[in-house]
Amino acid sequence: MHYDEMTFFTHQVDGQTYGAWYRQLAPHEIEIMGAGFLCKTSYAGCDELSVARSVLEEFVRMQLRTGGHLRALDMPDHHDITPR
């Protein structure tokens, strides 16, 4: 993996799908970016995707507990006028 390459991923939390990006900064260090957050974390013994999903889930759960307004990827956009 090239260190500046961003990888998009999704993760389900309580039946809703959320997405973010991650990239490797250095061996055993990644950066995770999503709507409203940016996090750099070190890891060992796990793959980057598992760590990124764990960080995203922790962020989503914290936002839901504190009344934050997150929009899951599978929630309809209220501005979308496409017939269903």
Secondary structure, DSSP 8 states (H G I E B T S, - for coil): --TT--EEEEEEETTEEEEEEEEEEETTEEEEEETTEEEEEE-SSS-HHHHHHHHHHHHHHHHHHTT-----TTS--TT-----
